Amino acid sequence: MPIYSPDMPKRLPIKDIFSGLLRSLGTAVRFWLHYTLVAVAWLGVVPLTACRIYRCLFTGSLSSILSLPLDIFSTENVFSDSLYGCCVVTCTLCAFISLVWLREQILHGGGPEWLEQEHEAALHNMIDPPAEFANNNVQPNAQPNAAENEDDIGGNGNNEANNGAQADVNNWNPIEWDHAAEELTWERLLGLDGSLVFLEHVFWVVSLNTLFIVVFAFCPYHIGQFSLSCLGFKELTTAPEFEGLLTTLFGYINIGIVLALLHGAAALIRLNKTRRLLGICYVVIKVSLLSVIEIGIFPLVCGWWLDICSLTMLDATIHDREAGFRLAPGTSMFIHWLAGMVYVFYFASFILLLREVLRPGVLWFLRNLNDPDFNPIQEMIHSPILRHIRRVLVSLVTFGTTILLVVWLPVRIIEKLAPGFLPYHVVLSSEMPYSELSLELVLLQVVLPALLEQGHMRQWLKFFVRAWCIGVSYILDIRSYLLGDVNIGEQQSDVAAAPAPAAPVEGEAQEGFQAGALAAAHQALFQPVSPSGFQPYKRPRFLPFKIVCLIFFICISLTLGSLIMITVPVFVGRRLMSLWLGNTKVHELYTIGCGLYVCWIMLRVFTLLWSWIPRGWNTISSKLKEWLTISVKMLCAMSVLLGLIPILMGLLLDLILTVPARVALNQTPLISIWQDWAIGVLLTKTFCAVVLVGPNWWMKRVIEQVYLGGIRNINLRSIFMDLALPVIIVLGLSLSIPYIVACSIIPMFSSSFELQNLVLRRIYPALLVLFMTVGAIVFQVRQFFRLYEHIKNDKYLVGKRLVNYEHRKIAANVPIPPTDENTVAS
């Protein structure tokens, strides 16, 4: 309870209110000016300067360099140059972060063996003097003469100082930087703390950005351009879209070669510091180029190969892809890179699933991504570059062959067996009332989340893989080798043990390869660590021939599985869509989504029945009744939550924004329920997400209660009465009241059709503006009352009293000892 001064008036004077208001306005204006300066500096000056400097350096003319100060302050194309400069600053920032991270990797994991060995050898040669080996007759424990120990104190001090300096020279590391003297926070760095220290940071960012552009872009580009001109390969990079990128990559390759040669020359003339610095620079260039190859080029090649193999399925040609590439090269490359990354991700996920099913040691030739000791950056640092190139080539052959098996070959089989099934219809017909927007929204908001969030789909795939492995193992008699679930005796002579990491003895090396020895050799060849997780197995007869047969079965199974996935969902979806839309051609994403849903439901029902059969028919009937009731409840709830509410939301958004903005007054708006529903689904999901992350209020509590209840404990009364009904009332009133006003009340005062049409078209956005204005006024009134209380407390508040509002109730029930009045001074 606040305690005010006795001379406080009942109402504050106008003078005090205006003075407090002016002080608040002054503070707000000061913060606004400061934050405006911060925004202009970081979002305007830094990217604009980066863009102009980048363009000046790569123009290649002396006049552009001389006119750089004037170009920086030019007002032409400020917005576009700022956006382009943001990209340049982002690239330089990523390069800086990558260098810092690579430095940490080298510091913690060490450099390559040749670099560490050279460093240790240099330290050993500098620390151990050659005079130590001159007197071979001196015993190790012999004490020197007393006269030799009687050196003066000054001489000992000088020797210790020299030894310390020599140790500092020997322990010199070019990548161990001193830490900053002051720890910066983001608020202080960006200037959000109210100080002007950020202007110095802006200057350093611009300077470092210019330095990074010169060192990491300008110099490699001109080195690559000079090297291409000298070698006569200039015509290979004549493509205007990626000429700069290819030239820069070639420049980095030349820089790496030159660094390797200079490192060898420094080793010959024994310049230890220079040799170590050149070696570290070579490691940085090598890791950067390998990262570009594995993260950029490799997925891009996979994406283009996927597209080429699926041209017939999508009714496209190479000329269509070439035309699209020339029209938008950046977009085309990004889409193909993204497709390749998705393919690589799912391929790696499938390999991880195989490791859970197969015997440890079967997939010795593939790196285990779940291994805690596996670090791709450390592997790039320590392994030779020829090994990485060989891995990339092997991976390209593996992934390319897999794409042929799962895409190209099934398409050719479908063309032979069912010529009319392909190509897929992926072009929207003009007769369809819905657009690409609704298609993308349905795909991203409904189909993919529902399919990807099903955890049991992974269990189904794992079950199918294990069943396939059991069948193939039965045919080829390799179950112990493939699955490892067969008990084997230790005394059997045909048991393959884990390969030893050490080199074999010369006498044993002449006996030929045992089971797993070839795997260990290849693993030692491909991986820098010794094989781990190996499980012994019973070696069958003719194992190499059976492995070849196993690979043949794998190829056939991949092709058949891909053939089923390409045909069955599309066929089911087309049949269901034809029952609804007739002969109208539908985009295949709709048919695939519908077919996948139907197939998923059938598999789910089959698995549930399969798990219920051992319990008896009574259990099955009770479970069917239970799930039938749950399904009916879910259908009722989903029809309202994902049917009615999204339609109302989409229709309201259409009437508020789309119709007034796109349809003239002399035109008739066409309302598409399908498109409004698709947009409404997105709005509903966005609204739910905002409610869940927002403050605690009744709708958030109801949504959390429904979510925590789950499917089995679904409560229709809570969903309909507490959640859906208030939302439907608000949306219904928002749609109906303006329509009643425009179509029923306005005709009572005017019979003009133009006026009625104008009111009907503009009443929805006008009401939105009215509600927003009222909300802003209410917010400002509340802020004024808060300001009023703040002014009153600053001038007249003297303290606060802690008050127990339930003291009478407590005193009536339990006697309490008397206490002093607690007063807290402000």
C-alpha positions, 0 to 999 in steps of 0.5 A: 500500500503506497504512503504519500506525502500529506501535502499531496493534492487530490488531483495533480496540477496541470503543470506537474502533468505537463512537465512529466509528460514533457520529460517522458516525451524528451526521453522517448525522443532521445531514445528514438534518435539513438535507436534511429542512429543505430539502425541507420549505422548497422542497416544502412552505413555498414551494408551500403559501404560493403556493397560500394567497396565490393563493387569498386574492387571488382570493377577493375578500373582506376577511376572507380577506385578514385571515385570511391569516396563519392560513390559511398555517399551517393544516393542512387540505388540505396535500397538495392545496394543495401540489400546486396551489401547485407548479403556481402556482410553476411558472407564475410561474417560467416567467413570470420565465424568459420575461421574462428571455429576452425581455429578452435578445432585445430587448437583442441584436436591438433593439426595434421600429423606432418604439421605436428611432427615438424613442430615437435622436431623443431622444438627438439632440435632447438631445445637439445644442444648438440654438446650434450652428446659430446662427452660419452664417458660422463655417467648419467648420475655424475655430479659436475665439479664444484667449481663449475657450479660457482657461477655468479648470480648475474650469469644465472639470471641472464641464462634463465632469461635467455631460456625463457625467451627461447621457450617463448620462441619455441612455444609460438603458435600463430593461431593462439590469439590473446583474448579481448581485454573487455567482454562485450555484450550484444547490447553494448556491441550494437549500441542498444545500451544507449551509449555511442561506443557502437560508432567505433564498432561500426568503424571496425566492422567496416574496416574488417569487412573491407579487409575480408573482401580484399583477402578472401574475395579480391585476391583469390579472384585475380589470382584465379583469373591470372592463372586461367589466362596463363594456362589457356583455360579462360574459355572454360569460365565464360558463363556469365552467371558463375564466372566469378565463383568459378574463377575464385574457386580456381584461385583458391586451388592455386593458392593451396598449391602455392602454399604447399610449395612454399611450405616445402621450401621453408622446410628445406631452409629450416624456417620453423615459424614460416613453415608452421604458418604456411602449413596452417594456412594450407590446412585452412584452404584445404578444409574450406575447399573440401567443405565447399565440395561436400556441402555445396557441389556434391548435393548440387550434383545429386539434385541435377542427377535426380532432375535428369533421371525424373524428366520423363516422369514430370513431362519435361526435357533438357531444353526446358531445364536449360531455359529455366536455368538461363531465366533464373540461374540462382533459383535453379541452382538453389532448388537443385541443391535443396533437392540434393540435400534432402536426398542426402539427408534421407539417405543418411537417415536410412543408413542409420536405420540400417545400423539398428537392424544389421549386425555391427560391422556389416556397414564397415565401409560407411561412416557412422554419423552417430559415433561420438568420436566422428568429427568431419572437420577433424577428419578434413584436417588430418586426412590427406586431400587425395583420400577425400577426393577418392571418398567424394568420387566413391560417394558420387558413384554410390548416390548416382547408382542409387538414383538410377535404381530408385528413379530412372529404372522404375520410370522406364518400367512404368513406361513399358507396363503402363504407358498412360500412367505417366507423366504426372500432372504438375501444371495447374489447369486454368479451369480449377478455382484454386491457385498455387497458393492453396496447393503449397499451403495444403502441402506444407501445412497439412500433408507433410506435417501429418506424415512426418510427425508419425513416429510409427512410420519409422517402426514400420520401415524398420520392421520391413527392413528386418523382414527383408533381411530375414528372407534374404538371409534364409535364401542365401544362408547368411543370417549370422553375417547379416543380422548377427542373431545366431548363437555361435560357438567359440571353438568353431573354426569358421567364426570370423573375429574382429580385425585387430587394429595392429599390423599382422605378423609376417608369418600370418600375413601369408595365410590369406584374408580371413573374414573381416580382414578385408573390411579392416583394411578398407576401413583403415584406408577410408577412416583415420580410426580403427574399426569399432563395434565389430560382432563376430559371425559364422562365416558361410561357404562362398561368402563373396559370391553370396555378397554379390547376390545380396547386392543384386537383391538389394538393387531389385528391392530398391527398384521394386520399392520405388516402383510401389511408392511411385504408383500406388499412392498416385493411383489411389489418389487419382481414383478417389479424386475422380469420384469427387471431381470427375475427369478434371485433371488435378495436381499430382500433389493432391493425389499423392497426399490423398493416396498417402493418407489412405495407405497410411490409414490402411496400414495403421488399421492392419497393424492394430488388428495384427496386434489385437489378434492374440488377445481374442475376438472380444478384445478386438470388438471392444477395441474397435468400438472404442476406436470407432467412438474416438474416430467419430469424436475426432471427425466431429472435432476436426470438422469444426477446428480444421473445417469451419473455423479456417473457412471463417478465418480465410473468408474474413481475411479475403473480405478485409484485404484481398477483395478491396485490394484486387477487385474494383467496385465495378467488378464482382468478387469471386469467393473460392471456399477452397482457397479461403480454407487453405489460407484459413488453415495457415491463419489458424495454425499461426493464431494457435502458435501465437496464443501458446507463446503469449501470456496466460489467458483463458484460450491458452489454458483451453488449448493446452488442456485439449492438447494434454488430453490427447486423442484417447481422452478427447473432450468434445464438450470442452472443445465445442463450448470452451474453445470453438464456440467463442471463436465461432461467435466472434468470427460469425459476428465479424462477418454478419454484422457488417453484411447486415449493416450494408444490405439491410440498414443502408437500403432503408436510407438510400436506394442507390446501388452504387452506395450499397455496393461501396458500403458492402466493399469498404465496410470490412476494412473500415471496421478493421481500421476502426477497431485498431484505432479504438485499440490504439486509443485504449492503449494510449489512455492506459499509458497515460494513467500509468504516466500519471501514477509515475509522476505522482509517485515520483513527487509525493510517494514517501514509502510503502506499507505491507498490508495483510488483507486477511488479518480479520479472518486469521484473527477470528480463527487462530490467535496471533501474537501482536506484531509491529507495523511493517513499513518499507521506506521507498 
